[in-house]
């Protein structure tokens, strides 16, 4: 797959997700859904993703091929978007559509990354240049969709999501027909999953198990809080345009911060990089809990771009430092599994209950406490030279 087609693939993913996901909770609320019901359907989507993540990966590497999986997943997402547009008055149709969107889009990140990393040189410079198109697409889509929502309502957003998903399917044409398997790896490898796979990974490094536990706790708090950020914005006087702006600003900020993470990790160490990213996230949650003004909430959302870039990069590098090369792909998948699939099953329904009964400030303050607890567990596990500042060590040695 050429660099142009890969860039188009990643751009399409950013456009599709940026069109609808920043506004999904707001759309459901306008259709009459209570916060408890919104949390429930988001939790069910997470349950579906729990099955979809390993299933898409296995089909991509062992059965259908990565290009085919991307096309099928994009068609599932497009059909779900059209169902969301058509099922305005139907609670079951809306729920099925939201869950179907989660299933379809769950293949995009892991499988597209695997395709991109198969390109020569992508491990260093080229992957970042390709990946940034997802952030760019998200920025453009979130701003544009917010403006459309404010002017004519949300009816066009699911249709835009469906069209962009079809663009992902078209861009995936010509992708690799099969996955790559390291020499000597057992053919049954992609079928292994669940608790046994995590236990096998944890035996590779004493730090990995506690670190994943900390990420799991963190993800419960952040998922519970940020899923209901659009409602908090609207309840404090904001509108769809601000919701789109609050979603676009972090993606805009994260682009340069991703470029700086290598220098920062050399100076601060992976442990320090992780701690700074989490501290920025907790600060943001506390400000959102205390701020009564929607513009303050929107402005502080810019911090999330830096927080996400520092946190994401540090997590990828930490898991890589914990594990030998032959199991690093499974290690990175374990992060997606615990934080992107399992944690929202707990976090989103609980977040809906807290928001519905105690209000937004209580939800975001609770999220800050839970994220801090998880970060403390993860941070305590990161001991040893692998997580220290390399530049400082080199200067001392010199």
WOJO-V77483 format. One line per field, one symbol per residue. burial: b if it has 9 or more other C-alpha atoms within 8 Angstrom, else e. A space follows every 50 residues. Layout:
burial = ???
This chain:
burial = eeeebbbbbbbbbbbbbbbbebbebbbbbeeebebbbbbbbbbbbbbbbb ebbbebbbbbbbebbbbbbbbbbbbbbbbbbbbbbebbeeeebbbbbbbb bbbbbbbbebbbeebbbeeeebeeebbbebbbbbbbbbbbbbbbbbbbbb eeebebbbbbbbbbbbbbbebbbebbbbbeeeeeeeeeebeebeeebbee bbebbebbbbbbbbbbbbbbbbbbbebbebbbbbebebbbbbbbbbbbbb bbbbbebbeebeebbbbbbbbbbbbbbbbbbbbbbbbbbebeebebbbeb bbbbbbbbbbbebbbbbbbbbbbbeebbeebbbbbbbbbbbbbbbbbbbb bbbbbbeebbbbbbbbbbbbbbbbbbbbbebbeeeebbbbebeeeeee
